[in-house]
């Protein structure tokens, strides 16, 4: 564990940095420091050719001998890379006494400062420390550099709208069920470069904390039975902001097209002539059951699944218990839904799971059968958001046995 590392950007222009040593490592440090405008003193009996050239050009002071106490006088920072651990150690000791931060090439433990792996792009500098492993830092740095080069990271400066080159764009981004790690890479990149983000109540709201302060966040979150911002108005907001030249991300829970009205938002943007991209998301219909160990299909148990809202006529779907039903919304209507399913011919002992707040702090599965799930859910105080799963796959939930009468337990083939 490295818990005493405090990253800092040093502004070295015009400040004296002493480099002890004259080999390739010292040369690399000197070049980097000169590029940042530092004043350099090299202490070494012999210098590599490129260091010697810098001395000859008058940009580096050279003390052509071994290190002596006093060589650090006036320094803001010291690098020692002599190839001789005893000398490096003596330099580190002297630097400690004079309270000058010191990088020690031969011994990270003796150093009071470590050099990160760095990549730059324009005015952006990314510095990586990776524990004690400089190669790992370099590999990570290379990954960041490649992503920067590929335009995958939001390098773009925020433009004032007045300078915008005409219309902005809208991206309907499926945010997944709420865990920040379950958003696609494309979705995250668009979010990182958005000027305006229009969010729902569901979805990965914690990602909003990663936005820059000047990104406008518009919360159109709906709560059950209460629609603070009508869909029409949401459509208008997307169009208005895009017309003002802004890049808009409509961050939605799950997948934009699964009971998410993404189709309507897309149509509204298209009708207004706005560029619109749809980024698929991990739908709660599949992922929330998975969060509690229920696969929506399973060989020999369920060969298909239907996703419905509990508001619809649920009787019109394939009837076998080997066809999984996934019901979104409508958790308050569970009793009526269960009755309707039994009336349509499903056995009353068909297993049911109600999964609340998948991937969230309140995640919980309430298990039962069509006959008793409404009662069990009421007793447990089940609240939205929740996904209801109906069918034999529910028996695969690790929690199935303790909660349900043992005579109804069958094991998966
Ligand atoms: N487009 C979304 C669904 C929108 S409808 C998707 O693909 O997931 C909203 C319903 O999704 C909620 O009423 C609830 O049934 C379900 N839902 C979304 N996220 C959920 C979560 N984290 N936990 C439980 N249910 C969730």
Boltz pocket constraint, residues with backbone or C-beta under 6 A from the ligand:
constraints:
  - pocket:
      binder: B
      contacts: [[A, 176], [A, 177], [A, 178], [A, 202], [A, 203], [A, 252], [A, 253], [A, 254], [A, 255], [A, 256], [A, 257], [A, 258], [A, 259], [A, 260], [A, 282], [A, 283], [A, 284], [A, 285], [A, 288], [A, 327], [A, 328], [A, 329], [A, 330], [A, 355], [A, 356], [A, 357], [A, 358], [A, 359], [A, 360], [A, 384], [A, 385], [A, 386], [A, 387]]
      max_distance: 6.0
